Amino acid sequence: RHNEVLDAAADGAESWRASQFVYLGRQPILDRDGALNAYELLFRAGAHNYAEVTDDAQATAQVVARAIGGIGVPTVLGQHRGFVNIDRALLFNDIVHLMPPERFVLEILETVKFDAQLVRRLGELRRAGFQVALDDVSELADELSGALPHADIVKIDFLQTDRAVLPKLASLVRGQGKTLIAEKVETREDFALARDLGFDLFQGYFFARPQVLAAPRNRSPRPG
């Protein structure tokens, strides 16, 4: 009974904190020398360090609002860029234009299908100064070949990609002049392999788990 009361009190305290603060996760993206290059920004509902995403578009909208208005771009990103997951609907939404293009990279979810309308939109956004990244790439596919001309960066998922495919996949992307990011790198061996294959940037638990940032909900917005 005593433990139930303590658990209820802890849950109540967590709920109160979540209502008083805005939260945001960020995970470092490092260069070949281990220096910080960028952050991926992640949705966090509270101080606990895991995602609770039921709606990709809503989660991204919260991330953008918190980075720009709740916590502030200088605090969240410093002098670096922030990668933000974005689905098809948000690419055509005005929320994209709240993000300074020199500070944010549009990370296109793997569920997004490329067609003529999307290609036109990505062209507009790239001309406006945005960089476009393809997320969770794990295989040589026609969809990848069709998407590559419309992206600047490709993130290859080291947890999902067959090691026999990696050299050819990396070579294809590098041959198109795109920046290569090894994501979900969890071992020293994977880091060494990615370096040997010519990857430019690296992200994963081997380097750092996401960090949760928080700010009081009633703070005035800070422009970036």
Buried (B, 14 or more C-beta within 10 A) or exposed (E): EEEEEEEEEEEEEEEEEBEEBBBBBBBBBBEEEEEBBBBBBBBBEBEEEEEEBEEBBEBBBBBBBBBBBBBBBEBBBEEBBBBBBBBBEBBEBEBBEBBBBEBBBBBBBBEBEBEEEBEEBBEEBBEEEBBBBBBBBBEEEEBBEEBBEBBBBBBBBBEEBEEEEBEEBBEBBBEEEBBBBBBBBEEEEBBEBBEEBEBBBBBBEBBBEBBBBBBEEEEEEBEB
